[in-house]
Amino acid sequence: MSRFLMVDIGAGTMDVLWYDTDSELHYKAVVKSPVRYVAENAARLPGDLLVSGTEMGGGAITSLLKERAEQAHVVVSNSAADTLHHNPAVVQSWGIEIVEDPRIDELRQDKKYAHLVLADLDIDRLRQIVEGFGVNFKFDAVAICAQDHGVPPPDVSHLDFRHNMFQARLREKPSPHVLLYRSNEVPAEMNRLTSIARTAESIPADEIYVMDSGMAAILGGMMDVLAENKEKVVILDIATSHTVGAAVSGDEVAGFFEYHTSDITLDRLENLLVELCNGNITHDQILSEGGHGAYLRTAIGFHDVDVMISTGPKRRLVHPSKLPIVPGAPLGDNMMTGTVGLLEALRRRKRLEPITYI
């Protein structure tokens, strides 16, 4: 018997799934995302701020600290500054001071500062959520996903760098589960996932794994009952911050693209799906449009697609689509796409018996 905990850390929500391989019981929750939770807590802190912790999702946190720095003194540790930008000069240009990590502890003696800790994982909060399921906060394995842009070498785009990392692994084996990393395997360049893995080491679990959320969403969509026994499938996950579209042939990824959800229209999304399936999409093309990039291994042919499945909290974007897109629900829940992808990646990694995700 194995008890697994899967956590999908998004921009809008954090999705939590507990699964017992013996009883096949599962419990789940969708709660406020860490970045929103931390940003709201930060907004309640008065005056000057000391910020420590690790790299986490930015967005609301970055906006809040930039605004606070216009009115008050904001001091951020080296480790936490990566949340705002990987270039310290950019962070400093916003009027935010960056100091060595130990300096934060010294400055905390000064009562004029309020203290904020950045982390994608708040272990106490996660414990409360899981214990609310009525189960023990102890696991055989924990798998966590989040989007990680990576930290590229100088003069290399982080989007090029991210997709080069994906392509290198997918060329070896074109299945998303190969991008599940045990905590001691995470590439050093994946700074956010490394930070999550380190924080997660304090969870009582035998093993900790991390994965990029885009890849987890593709695999989770592949597990939807609508994709069962289908050869050529399109998975479309429209999340709060990012949209991922993938073409799948059998058990292999034929290609995918990524976009900021806020930047894409229904017309462009429909065209992208056709271009992806027909093999008329390139990474450079998507970047030139302001997207995140694309990967293409082979064309599956748009007219040969058996089913097109949409998931994600913002999939209402495609509700009026002229394409035959159907709503999916891996494990019976649209919001569990990423956690189901994590669970399936764990299952494959451990060579466990197949799980029916209904």
Secondary structure, 3 states (H helix, E strand, C coil): CCEEEEEEECCCEEEEEEEECCCCCEEEEEEECHHHHHHHHHHCCCCEEEEEECCCCCCHHHHHHHHHHCCCCEEEEHHHHCCCCCCHHHHHHCCCEEECHHHHHHHCCCCCEEEEEECCCCHHHHHHHHHCCCCCCCEEEEEEEECCCCCCCCCCCHHHHHHHHHHHHHHHCCCHHHHEEECCCCCCCCHHHHHHHHHHCCCCEEEEEEEEHHHHHHHHHHCCHHHCCCCEEEEEEECCCEEEEEEEECCEEEEEEEEEHHHCCHHHHHHHHHHHHHCCCCHHHHHHCCCCEEEECCCCCHHHCCEEEEECCCHHHHCCCCCCEEECCHHHCHHHHHHHHHHHHHHHHHCCCCCCCC
